[in-house]
Amino acid sequence: MAPSGPGSSARRRCRRVLYWIPVVFISLLLGWSYYAYAIQLCIVSMENTGEQAVCLMAYHLLFAMFVWSYWKTIFTLPMNPSKEFHLSYAEKELLEREPRGEAHQEVLRRAAKDLPIYTRTMSGAIRYCDRCQLIKPDRCHHCSVCDKCILKMDHHCPWVNNCVGFSNYKFFLLFLAYSLLYCLFIAATDLQYFIKFWTNGLPDTQAKFHIMFLFFAAAMFSVSLSSLFGYHCWLVSKNKSTLEAFRSPVFRHGTDKNGFSLGFSKNMRQVFGDEKKYWLLPIFSSLGDGCSFPTCLVNQDPEQPSTPAGLNSTAKNPESHQFPAKPLRESQSHLLTDSQSWTESSTNPGKCKTGMSNPALTMENET
């Protein structure tokens, strides 16, 4: 662990303050946009009362959803691995006492035996975090900014000063969606007044600066937000995180970039939940606990009792696919009850592989 003292404590406090600068910038920009649109454009510049009412109602709806989802993304604490993934005191002592090698492998192998983990490091080792002293659940990564292991970590976003992961990924998606709609709505309704001011069709008042700059800002942010939102929609459709898109997860049989994908419908439900009435609201409805995830892989865990028929019988009958023997959380397991997803998986041999021998497990620290 890093040494702590008055100097390091002061540096940490300074960093925490600096990390809030992007959030303050977005908040100030949002406050100015409210003044520019609601006051200068709608109330001062618009002459038609009906147009004023419609624009103000639609604007305040988008504004409220934007602020709500942004707030939830910022202040929802990232979820960390549960206690079952932490090593016991005796296991920690063994790791510290023994030289690195087979003894470390055996300690981690015993500790991970009953845990629902299927991913490994590139060398085939159990994913262990030296910093947090725990075995990493699938899709969990250590954030160097938060200095914690984050469940289903997507990335650390400076614009929300928070890690985007299992607990707030839905909120982050809604934040992107409503901020994009907010900017598009402003640009669309502001365009005619922007053209009039630009061509001197309206008197040169204080509102001119606000309306012209508001259009430029909304159009600029619309372009950047549309690409970012489109990218994350693609990630959701493939059931990937940003980290997994850049480095595919490694399973017992090797790397598989689509190992967690269950098909478009089930991938969507894993993030947004089963009840569609909550999909557009920044209310947590994602499935599972973030520690275990169903996969499309048909691997029998070599540490679990093998089935007599092996993998050949499962290939012939899509409905009898063997899922890894370790228990999954109930809210995740029910995603696998529909035989259609297994049929889709079995028709794509590149997506669901039938497994290979387990590589020798070696101790490897990962951050």
Backbone torsions as a table, in degrees:
resi	resn	phi	psi	omega
1	MET	NA	150.0	-179.2
2	ALA	-70.6	141.6	178.9
3	PRO	-63.5	140.6	-179.5
4	SER	-110.2	147.0	-179.7
5	GLY	-172.6	-179.9	-179.6
6	PRO	-58.2	-39.9	-178.5
7	GLY	-67.1	-47.4	-179.2
8	SER	-67.6	-34.6	178.0
9	SER	-65.2	-40.5	178.5
10	ALA	-66.4	-38.5	178.4
11	ARG	-64.9	-40.2	178.5
12	ARG	-62.9	-40.9	179.0
13	ARG	-65.0	-40.0	177.9
14	CYS	-63.7	-41.8	178.5
15	ARG	-63.1	-41.2	179.3
16	ARG	-59.9	-39.4	178.7
17	VAL	-66.9	-44.2	-178.8
18	LEU	-64.4	-33.9	-179.3
19	TYR	-63.5	-21.4	-178.6
20	TRP	-85.9	-6.6	-177.7
21	ILE	-59.7	-47.2	177.8
22	PRO	-60.2	-37.1	179.7
23	VAL	-67.0	-41.8	177.9
24	VAL	-63.5	-40.1	178.5
25	PHE	-61.2	-47.1	178.7
26	ILE	-63.1	-40.1	-179.5
27	SER	-65.1	-42.8	177.7
28	LEU	-66.1	-40.5	177.9
29	LEU	-63.7	-39.8	178.9
30	LEU	-66.5	-40.9	177.8
31	GLY	-63.9	-42.3	177.4
32	TRP	-64.9	-40.3	-179.8
33	SER	-62.8	-34.3	177.1
34	TYR	-63.2	-46.7	179.4
35	TYR	-63.3	-44.1	-177.3
36	ALA	-65.6	-41.1	-176.1
37	TYR	-82.2	-55.2	-173.2
38	ALA	-68.3	-41.0	-175.7
39	ILE	-90.3	-61.4	-172.4
40	GLN	-70.4	-37.4	-178.6
41	LEU	-87.4	-58.2	-172.8
42	CYS	-70.9	-49.4	-173.6
43	ILE	-82.2	-43.2	-175.6
44	VAL	-83.7	-44.8	-169.8
45	SER	-92.8	-32.7	-178.1
46	MET	-79.0	132.8	-179.4
47	GLU	-101.1	-25.1	-179.4
48	ASN	-81.3	120.9	-176.9
49	THR	-66.1	-39.5	178.4
50	GLY	-63.0	-42.9	177.9
51	GLU	-63.0	-40.3	177.5
52	GLN	-58.7	-47.9	-176.1
53	ALA	-64.2	-46.0	-178.5
54	VAL	-63.9	-46.3	-178.9
55	CYS	-64.4	-40.8	-179.1
56	LEU	-67.9	-39.6	179.0
57	MET	-66.3	-47.5	-179.9
58	ALA	-64.1	-40.5	-178.8
59	TYR	-63.6	-45.3	-177.6
60	HIS	-68.1	-30.7	175.6
61	LEU	-65.0	-48.6	178.8
62	LEU	-65.4	-39.0	179.3
63	PHE	-61.7	-44.6	-178.8
64	ALA	-64.8	-43.6	179.6
65	MET	-67.6	-36.8	176.9
66	PHE	-61.8	-51.1	-178.0
67	VAL	-65.3	-40.7	-179.0
68	TRP	-62.1	-49.5	-178.9
69	SER	-68.2	-35.7	177.8
70	TYR	-65.3	-43.9	178.6
71	TRP	-60.3	-45.9	-179.0
72	LYS	-65.2	-37.1	179.0
73	THR	-65.7	-39.3	-178.2
74	ILE	-71.8	-46.9	-167.3
75	PHE	-102.8	5.3	171.4
76	THR	-83.5	118.3	-176.9
77	LEU	-68.2	136.4	175.5
78	PRO	-63.6	144.7	-180.0
79	MET	-87.0	140.7	179.8
80	ASN	-109.6	160.1	180.0
81	PRO	-57.7	145.4	-179.7
82	SER	-73.2	172.5	-173.6
83	LYS	-62.0	-28.4	-176.7
84	GLU	-64.6	-19.3	179.8
85	PHE	-90.3	-9.1	177.5
86	HIS	-83.0	143.2	177.7
87	LEU	-73.4	148.5	175.7
88	SER	-72.7	168.0	-179.3
89	TYR	-60.9	-40.5	179.8
90	ALA	-65.2	-40.7	179.3
91	GLU	-66.7	-37.3	176.2
92	LYS	-63.8	-40.8	178.5
93	GLU	-63.2	-40.3	178.7
94	LEU	-62.3	-43.0	-179.6
95	LEU	-64.3	-36.0	-178.8
96	GLU	-77.5	-31.9	-174.3
97	ARG	-81.5	-42.0	-174.2
98	GLU	-82.3	146.4	173.0
99	PRO	-67.4	154.3	-178.2
100	ARG	-64.1	136.0	-178.5
101	GLY	154.2	-140.8	-175.3
102	GLU	-63.7	-33.6	180.0
103	ALA	-63.0	-42.6	177.0
104	HIS	-63.4	-42.5	179.5
105	GLN	-58.7	-44.6	-176.1
106	GLU	-66.9	-40.6	178.5
107	VAL	-60.9	-48.8	-179.4
108	LEU	-67.6	-35.2	179.3
109	ARG	-64.7	-42.5	178.6
110	ARG	-67.4	-41.6	-178.0
111	ALA	-66.3	-33.0	-176.3
112	ALA	-92.2	-1.3	-172.6
113	LYS	-58.5	-41.4	-176.1
114	ASP	-102.6	12.9	179.8
115	LEU	-96.2	144.9	-179.7
116	PRO	-79.0	65.7	179.4
117	ILE	-121.3	139.3	-177.8
118	TYR	-131.3	-11.0	179.8
119	THR	-91.7	154.9	-178.4
120	ARG	-134.1	175.3	171.8
121	THR	-78.2	176.6	-178.9
122	MET	-61.9	-28.9	-179.8
123	SER	-90.6	2.1	179.3
124	GLY	91.9	8.9	-178.9
125	ALA	-83.4	157.5	172.5
126	ILE	-66.8	135.4	-175.9
127	ARG	-76.6	110.2	-176.4
128	TYR	-123.6	136.7	178.7
129	CYS	-103.5	113.0	178.1
130	ASP	-66.0	-33.0	-176.4
131	ARG	-67.6	-47.8	-178.3
132	CYS	-93.1	-9.9	-179.0
133	GLN	55.2	56.4	177.7
134	LEU	-147.3	159.4	172.7
135	ILE	-85.0	126.2	-174.2
136	LYS	-74.8	128.7	170.3
137	PRO	-64.9	164.3	176.4
138	ASP	-56.1	137.1	175.7
139	ARG	70.7	8.6	178.2
140	CYS	-93.3	140.7	178.9
141	HIS	-140.2	156.2	178.3
142	HIS	-88.7	126.2	178.6
143	CYS	-92.7	122.3	-178.6
144	SER	-70.9	-24.8	179.4
145	VAL	-77.9	-49.0	178.9
146	CYS	-77.7	-19.9	-176.5
147	ASP	58.4	42.2	178.5
148	LYS	-145.4	157.7	171.1
149	CYS	-83.8	127.4	-174.3
150	ILE	-112.0	128.3	179.4
151	LEU	-67.2	131.8	-178.9
152	LYS	45.1	54.3	-177.3
153	MET	-66.9	130.5	175.6
154	ASP	-97.1	-54.8	176.0
155	HIS	-172.3	166.0	171.8
156	HIS	-97.0	118.7	-173.6
157	CYS	-100.7	117.5	178.9
158	PRO	-68.1	-24.8	-177.7
159	TRP	-73.3	-15.4	174.8
160	VAL	-119.1	-1.6	-179.0
161	ASN	49.6	47.1	-177.9
162	ASN	-157.9	157.6	172.9
163	CYS	-79.9	132.8	175.0
164	VAL	-94.2	117.1	-176.9
165	GLY	-150.2	-153.5	-174.2
166	PHE	-57.1	-41.7	-172.6
167	SER	-74.3	-23.5	-175.1
168	ASN	-135.0	14.9	-179.7
169	TYR	-65.9	-38.8	176.7
170	LYS	-61.9	-42.3	178.8
171	PHE	-62.8	-38.8	179.1
172	PHE	-64.1	-42.2	177.3
173	LEU	-62.2	-44.2	178.6
174	LEU	-66.5	-35.8	175.1
175	PHE	-59.7	-45.3	176.9
176	LEU	-63.6	-42.7	-177.7
177	ALA	-65.1	-48.3	-176.7
178	TYR	-74.0	-31.4	175.1
179	SER	-68.0	-36.3	176.6
180	LEU	-66.4	-45.9	177.7
181	LEU	-63.0	-38.0	178.2
182	TYR	-59.8	-47.8	-178.8
183	CYS	-69.1	-40.9	179.3
184	LEU	-64.5	-41.1	179.3
185	PHE	-63.4	-44.4	179.3
186	ILE	-62.9	-46.0	-178.8
187	ALA	-62.6	-40.9	-177.5
188	ALA	-68.5	-43.8	-176.7
189	THR	-81.6	-19.5	-179.8
190	ASP	-88.9	-15.1	-171.4
191	LEU	-58.6	-47.5	-176.3
192	GLN	-64.2	-35.6	179.1
193	TYR	-76.0	-32.1	174.7
194	PHE	-62.3	-44.1	179.8
195	ILE	-65.4	-40.9	-179.6
196	LYS	-64.2	-43.6	177.9
197	PHE	-67.6	-37.7	-179.0
198	TRP	-65.4	-35.2	-179.3
199	THR	-96.6	13.6	179.5
200	ASN	60.0	32.5	178.2
201	GLY	-81.7	-12.2	179.3
202	LEU	-127.6	155.8	-178.8
203	PRO	-60.7	149.4	-178.3
204	ASP	-80.6	95.3	-177.9
205	THR	-118.8	-178.9	177.8
206	GLN	-62.1	-29.2	-178.1
207	ALA	-66.8	-21.5	-176.2
208	LYS	-59.4	-48.0	-179.7
209	PHE	-60.9	-47.7	-177.8
210	HIS	-62.0	-43.9	-176.9
211	ILE	-68.3	-41.3	-178.9
212	MET	-68.8	-46.4	-179.3
213	PHE	-69.3	-33.5	178.0
214	LEU	-61.4	-41.6	179.3
215	PHE	-66.0	-45.4	179.1
216	PHE	-59.6	-45.5	-178.7
217	ALA	-65.1	-44.1	-179.0
218	ALA	-65.1	-42.0	179.6
219	ALA	-65.7	-41.8	-179.3
220	MET	-64.4	-47.5	-179.8
221	PHE	-68.2	-30.1	178.2
222	SER	-61.5	-40.6	-179.3
223	VAL	-65.1	-49.1	-178.0
224	SER	-67.9	-39.6	-179.3
225	LEU	-69.3	-34.9	-179.6
226	SER	-64.3	-40.6	179.0
227	SER	-68.5	-41.2	-179.8
228	LEU	-68.0	-42.4	179.1
229	PHE	-66.3	-40.6	177.5
230	GLY	-61.7	-39.6	179.1
231	TYR	-64.0	-42.9	-179.4
232	HIS	-72.9	-28.6	172.9
233	CYS	-64.1	-39.4	176.7
234	TRP	-64.9	-40.6	178.0
235	LEU	-61.6	-42.5	179.3
236	VAL	-64.0	-41.7	-179.3
237	SER	-63.5	-27.2	179.3
238	LYS	-101.1	-0.1	-177.8
239	ASN	55.6	52.9	177.7
240	LYS	-124.0	155.4	167.6
241	SER	-99.8	169.7	177.6
242	THR	-60.0	-41.1	178.8
243	LEU	-63.7	-40.1	-179.4
244	GLU	-71.8	-25.7	176.8
245	ALA	-69.9	-33.1	179.3
246	PHE	-86.0	-31.6	177.6
247	ARG	-139.2	108.9	-175.2
248	SER	-62.8	145.3	178.4
249	PRO	-66.2	148.2	-179.7
250	VAL	-107.3	123.5	177.6
251	PHE	-104.6	-176.0	-178.3
252	ARG	-60.4	-35.9	-177.5
253	HIS	-86.1	-8.4	-179.7
254	GLY	131.7	-168.5	-178.0
255	THR	-72.9	138.0	176.1
256	ASP	-146.5	109.0	-176.0
257	LYS	-69.8	-20.5	179.9
258	ASN	-112.6	25.1	-174.8
259	GLY	-63.1	-28.4	-178.3
260	PHE	-99.4	-0.9	-176.9
261	SER	-79.5	129.2	-179.5
262	LEU	-113.7	10.1	-172.8
263	GLY	105.3	153.7	-171.5
264	PHE	-55.1	-48.5	-175.4
265	SER	-62.2	-46.9	-177.4
266	LYS	-74.0	-29.5	174.4
267	ASN	-64.6	-40.8	177.2
268	MET	-63.7	-44.2	-177.7
269	ARG	-66.4	-29.9	179.2
270	GLN	-64.4	-32.2	179.3
271	VAL	-89.3	-44.7	-172.1
272	PHE	-98.1	-15.1	178.4
273	GLY	95.2	177.6	-177.3
274	ASP	-84.6	-26.8	-175.5
275	GLU	-94.0	109.1	-174.5
276	LYS	-66.2	-20.1	-179.5
277	LYS	-66.5	-17.5	179.1
278	TYR	-99.7	-3.6	-173.1
279	TRP	-60.5	-39.6	-175.6
280	LEU	-92.9	3.2	-179.8
281	LEU	-108.1	138.9	177.0
282	PRO	-74.9	61.6	175.9
283	ILE	-120.1	133.2	-175.6
284	PHE	-63.7	124.6	179.1
285	SER	-144.3	10.7	-179.8
286	SER	-65.1	151.9	-177.9
287	LEU	-86.2	145.6	172.7
288	GLY	93.4	-171.8	-179.2
289	ASP	-116.7	1.6	178.7
290	GLY	83.4	-7.7	-178.7
291	CYS	-97.1	-22.2	179.4
292	SER	-140.7	145.9	-176.7
293	PHE	-139.0	136.4	174.2
294	PRO	-67.8	149.5	177.9
295	THR	-126.1	166.4	176.8
296	CYS	-90.8	1.5	-176.5
297	LEU	-77.2	146.6	-178.7
298	VAL	-113.8	58.8	-178.2
299	ASN	-102.1	129.0	170.2
300	GLN	-84.2	127.7	180.0
301	ASP	-63.5	121.6	-178.6
302	PRO	-64.2	-17.1	178.7
303	GLU	-88.8	-3.7	179.1
304	GLN	-106.9	159.6	178.3
305	PRO	-57.6	135.9	-178.0
306	SER	-83.9	155.3	178.0
307	THR	-90.9	145.4	-174.6
308	PRO	-59.3	-42.2	-172.7
309	ALA	-78.9	-13.7	-179.6
310	GLY	71.0	-153.2	-176.0
311	LEU	-90.3	-13.2	-177.4
312	ASN	-65.7	-40.3	-178.9
313	SER	-66.1	-32.8	-179.3
314	THR	-73.0	-29.9	178.9
315	ALA	-69.4	-30.8	-179.2
316	LYS	-78.8	-32.3	-177.3
317	ASN	-120.4	101.4	-176.6
318	PRO	-59.6	-27.8	-175.0
319	GLU	-78.7	-12.7	-177.6
320	SER	-108.2	27.0	178.9
321	HIS	-58.2	137.3	177.7
322	GLN	-88.4	120.6	175.3
323	PHE	-90.8	151.1	179.7
324	PRO	-46.5	139.6	-166.9
325	ALA	-70.1	-20.7	-178.6
326	LYS	-70.0	146.4	-171.8
327	PRO	-68.7	143.5	171.7
328	LEU	-107.2	155.7	175.1
329	ARG	-64.1	148.8	-173.4
330	GLU	-60.0	-41.1	-177.0
331	SER	-69.2	-19.7	174.7
332	GLN	-89.4	-38.7	-175.3
333	SER	-61.4	-33.8	-175.3
334	HIS	-68.9	-14.5	174.8
335	LEU	-66.5	-19.4	-176.3
336	LEU	-96.6	2.4	-176.1
337	THR	-75.7	-20.9	-179.5
338	ASP	-83.1	117.7	-177.2
339	SER	-67.3	-18.3	-177.6
340	GLN	-63.1	-37.9	-178.9
341	SER	-65.0	-35.5	178.3
342	TRP	-70.9	-35.2	177.3
343	THR	-63.8	-42.6	177.9
344	GLU	-62.3	-38.9	-178.2
345	SER	-68.4	-39.8	-176.1
346	SER	-71.1	-22.6	178.6
347	THR	-79.9	-7.2	179.9
348	ASN	-118.6	88.9	-175.2
349	PRO	-63.5	-24.1	179.3
350	GLY	-74.3	-20.2	-175.3
351	LYS	-90.5	-42.8	-177.5
352	CYS	-118.8	106.3	-176.6
353	LYS	-95.1	154.1	-172.9
354	THR	-90.5	6.8	169.4
355	GLY	92.8	159.3	178.8
356	MET	-136.3	179.6	178.5
357	SER	-65.8	146.7	-177.5
358	ASN	-73.6	124.8	177.8
359	PRO	-65.6	155.1	179.3
360	ALA	-59.8	129.9	-178.2
361	LEU	-78.7	127.4	177.2
362	THR	-126.5	146.7	-179.5
363	MET	-68.1	128.2	176.5
364	GLU	-147.3	126.9	178.4
365	ASN	-85.6	137.8	-176.8
366	GLU	-133.2	142.0	178.0
367	THR	-120.7	NA	NA
